[in-house]
């Protein structure tokens, strides 16, 4: 099997390649069919997914069985001010990959986000794959259009929505909290936005399970259990052994102090129903996965 991983230098791409090379994850072994896979990791400048001709030529030449698209413009606030750039990477890029995949009968696994939802759901019910998207930010809007292009142009597709992703690699909320906790006695974090922290180890492991299946469609793939950003920050400080005090604030208070910030969904907790009904949901409880992160983390920020 030949697998192309785009955005290979990001936190998810790095973890996927690590598991493919080692043949296992912290959760368990990867599918046997992938143990001798040919892995082609690509990122800028080797492959610009916003350039259709470059994508088409590259995929025609390589003729992969699977493409895992981890490339994205993920700076939520930056998407508001650089909308064209976000549109190119988050919408046109997936379109280009989908069109090229269809030509060579490759499967496309495209990573999306909880930000495709408006965050207005109430009643404490996690959103499954039947929930209707209605994004409230440029990031969410461009990611939703990317999903729609993938659905439209590639028959063999998996759209995998995740949330609150962190890992040992790159920039993420966990490492930001640790950095702040080492330099501040006190920080404030919003306590009225709820979702699912997701360890990249768990996400990568399930993406590789999908890579050998034919259960095409839309998937939610997040850590199990729901918390607020405030709860998450408190757990991070505890796991890192830091004495920094975390104080809760509302989204309105945060927005008043940071007027340039994009709107974020207040409720984006996802339900991994499609996983449960197909390849199996082995995503860990978010607190267990965070403890495992600290057990395996080398301390680098």
C-alpha positions in Angstrom: 0.0 0.0 0.0 1.2 3.5 -0.8 0.1 6.4 1.4 0.7 10.1 0.9 0.4 12.3 4.0 0.0 16.0 3.3 0.8 18.6 6.0 3.4 16.0 7.2 5.2 18.5 9.5 2.1 19.4 11.5 1.3 17.7 14.8 -1.1 15.2 13.3 0.9 14.5 10.2 4.0 13.9 12.4 2.1 11.5 14.6 0.7 9.5 11.7 4.1 9.1 10.1 5.6 8.0 13.5 2.9 5.3 13.9 3.4 4.1 10.3 7.1 3.8 10.8 7.0 2.1 14.2 4.0 -0.1 13.4 2.2 0.8 16.5 0.8 3.5 18.8 0.5 3.9 22.5 -3.0 2.4 22.2 -1.9 -0.7 20.3 -0.6 -2.0 16.9 -1.7 -0.4 13.7 -3.5 -2.5 11.0 -1.3 -5.3 9.7 -1.9 -4.2 6.1 0.0 -1.0 6.8 3.2 -2.5 8.3 5.0 -2.5 4.9 3.3 0.5 3.5 5.2 3.0 1.3 4.8 6.3 3.1 5.3 9.6 1.2 5.3 12.6 3.6 4.8 15.9 1.9 4.4 19.5 3.0 5.3 23.0 1.6 7.2 23.6 -0.6 7.3 20.1 -2.0 3.5 20.1 -2.5 1.2 23.1 -2.5 -2.3 21.6 -2.3 -3.7 25.0 -3.4 -2.1 24.5 -6.8 -4.3 22.2 -8.9 -1.7 21.4 -11.6 1.0 20.6 -9.0 -1.4 18.3 -7.1 -2.7 16.6 -10.2 0.8 16.0 -11.6 2.1 14.7 -8.2 -0.8 12.3 -7.7 -0.7 11.0 -11.3 3.0 10.3 -10.9 2.8 8.6 -7.4 -0.6 6.8 -7.9 -1.2 6.3 -4.1 -3.8 4.0 -2.6 -4.6 6.5 0.2 -4.1 10.2 0.8 -4.4 11.5 4.3 -4.9 15.3 4.2 -3.6 16.9 7.3 -2.8 20.3 5.6 -4.9 23.2 6.9 -5.0 26.9 7.8 -5.8 26.4 11.5 -5.2 29.8 12.9 -8.8 30.6 13.8 -8.2 34.3 14.4 -5.9 34.5 11.4 -8.6 33.1 9.1 -10.7 36.2 9.8 -8.0 38.6 8.5 -6.5 36.3 5.8 -9.7 34.9 4.4 -8.3 34.3 0.9 -5.4 32.3 2.2 -7.8 30.3 4.5 -10.1 29.7 1.5 -7.3 28.4 -0.6 -5.9 26.0 1.9 -9.1 24.8 3.6 -11.4 24.7 0.6 -9.6 24.7 -2.7 -6.8 22.4 -1.4 -9.2 19.6 -0.5 -11.0 20.1 -3.8 -7.8 19.7 -5.7 -6.9 16.5 -3.7 -10.4 15.1 -4.2 -10.3 15.6 -8.0 -6.9 14.1 -8.3 -7.8 11.1 -6.1 -10.8 10.3 -8.2 -8.7 10.1 -11.3 -6.4 7.4 -9.8 -9.1 5.6 -7.7 -7.3 6.6 -4.4 -9.1 7.0 -1.1 -9.0 10.4 0.5 -9.0 10.9 4.3 -9.7 14.6 5.0 -9.3 16.1 8.4 -12.0 18.6 9.5 -13.1 20.3 12.6 -15.8 20.8 15.3 -15.9 24.5 14.2 -18.2 23.5 11.3 -21.0 23.7 14.0 -22.4 26.9 15.4 -22.0 25.9 19.0 -25.6 26.8 19.9 -26.8 23.3 20.7 -28.3 23.0 24.2 -29.4 20.2 26.5 -25.9 18.8 26.9 -26.2 16.4 23.9 -23.0 15.7 22.0 -23.3 16.3 18.2 -23.2 13.1 16.1 -22.7 12.9 12.3 -26.4 13.7 11.7 -26.0 17.2 13.2 -26.4 20.0 10.6 -23.3 22.2 10.2 -23.6 26.0 10.4 -20.2 27.6 11.1 -19.8 31.0 12.7 -16.2 31.8 11.8 -14.1 32.0 8.6 -12.2 29.0 9.8 -15.3 26.9 10.2 -16.8 28.2 6.9 -13.8 27.4 4.8 -13.4 24.0 6.4 -17.0 23.1 5.7 -16.6 24.1 2.1 -13.6 21.8 2.0 -15.7 18.9 3.3 -18.4 19.6 0.6 -15.8 19.6 -2.2 -14.4 16.3 -0.9 -17.9 14.7 -0.8 -18.7 16.0 -4.3 -15.5 15.1 -6.1 -14.1 11.9 -4.5 -16.4 8.9 -4.1 -13.9 7.1 -1.8 -13.7 9.6 1.0 -13.5 9.8 4.7 -14.2 13.2 6.4 -12.8 13.1 9.9 -13.9 15.9 12.3 -11.8 16.3 15.4 -11.4 19.0 18.1 -9.1 20.5 20.6 -6.1 18.6 19.2 -2.8 18.4 21.0 0.4 16.4 20.8 4.1 16.5 21.7 4.7 18.2 18.3 4.0 21.8 17.1 1.9 24.4 18.8 -1.3 23.5 20.7 -3.3 24.4 23.8 -1.5 22.0 26.1 1.9 23.3 25.4 0.7 26.9 25.5 -0.7 26.3 29.0 2.5 24.7 30.2 4.5 27.7 28.8 2.2 30.2 30.5 2.2 28.1 33.7 5.9 28.3 33.9 6.0 32.1 33.6 2.8 33.2 35.3 1.4 32.9 38.8 -2.2 33.2 37.5 -3.9 33.0 34.1 -7.6 33.3 32.9 -9.3 30.7 30.7 -12.9 30.6 29.4 -15.2 28.3 31.2 -18.3 28.5 29.0 -17.0 26.8 25.8 -17.3 23.0 26.0 -15.8 20.3 23.9 -13.6 17.2 23.7 -9.8 17.4 24.1 -8.1 15.0 21.6 -4.7 13.5 21.9 -3.1 13.2 18.4 -2.0 9.7 19.2 -5.6 8.5 19.4 -6.7 10.4 16.3 -3.8 9.1 14.2 -4.5 5.5 15.4 -8.1 5.7 14.2 -7.2 7.4 10.9 -5.0 4.4 10.1 -7.9 2.0 11.0 -10.0 3.9 8.5 -7.2 3.8 5.9 -7.6 0.0 5.4 -11.4 0.1 5.5 -14.1 0.9 3.0 -16.5 2.4 5.5 -16.6 5.8 3.6 -18.4 8.8 5.0 -18.3 11.4 7.7 -16.7 10.6 11.1 -16.4 12.4 14.4 -13.2 11.4 16.2 -12.5 13.1 19.5 -11.4 12.2 23.0 -14.3 10.8 25.0 -15.8 12.9 27.7 -16.7 16.7 27.7 -15.0 19.6 29.5 -14.5 23.3 29.3 -11.3 25.0 28.3 -11.0 26.0 31.9 -11.3 22.4 33.1 -8.8 21.4 30.5 -6.3 24.1 31.6 -6.7 23.0 35.2 -5.9 19.4 34.3 -2.9 20.5 32.3 -1.4 22.5 35.2 -1.9 19.5 37.5 -0.4 17.1 35.0 2.6 19.3 34.5 3.1 19.8 38.2 2.7 23.6 38.0 1.3 25.8 40.7 -0.1 28.5 38.3 -3.7 29.4 39.3 -6.3 29.1 36.6 -9.2 31.5 36.9 -12.4 31.1 34.9 -13.8 33.9 32.6 -16.8 34.0 30.3 -16.5 34.2 26.5 -17.9 37.7 26.6 -15.2 38.8 29.1 -12.5 37.2 26.9 -13.9 38.9 23.8 -14.0 42.3 25.5 -10.3 41.9 26.4 -9.4 40.5 22.9 -11.7 42.3 20.4 -9.8 40.9 17.3 -10.6 37.2 18.3 -12.9 35.2 16.1 -16.2 33.8 17.4 -15.9 30.3 18.7 -18.6 27.7 19.3 -19.8 27.5 22.9 -20.9 23.9 22.5 -18.9 21.7 20.1 -18.8 18.4 22.0 -18.9 15.6 19.4 -20.2 12.1 19.5 -18.1 9.4 17.8 -21.2 7.5 16.6 -19.9 6.5 13.1 -16.7 5.1 14.6 -18.7 3.0 17.1 -20.9 1.7 14.3 -18.0 0.8 11.9 -14.3 0.3 12.7 -14.8 0.7 16.5 -14.3 3.6 18.9 -11.2 3.1 20.9 -10.7 6.9 21.6 -9.7 7.2 25.3 -11.3 9.4 27.9 -9.7 12.8 27.6 -8.3 12.7 31.1 -6.7 9.3 30.6 -5.2 10.4 27.2 -3.8 13.6 28.8 -2.2 11.6 31.6 -0.6 9.4 28.9 0.7 12.5 27.1 2.6 13.6 30.3 3.9 10.1 30.8 5.4 10.0 27.3 6.2 13.7 26.8 9.9 14.6 26.5 9.4 18.0 28.0 10.1 20.0 24.8 8.0 23.0 24.1 
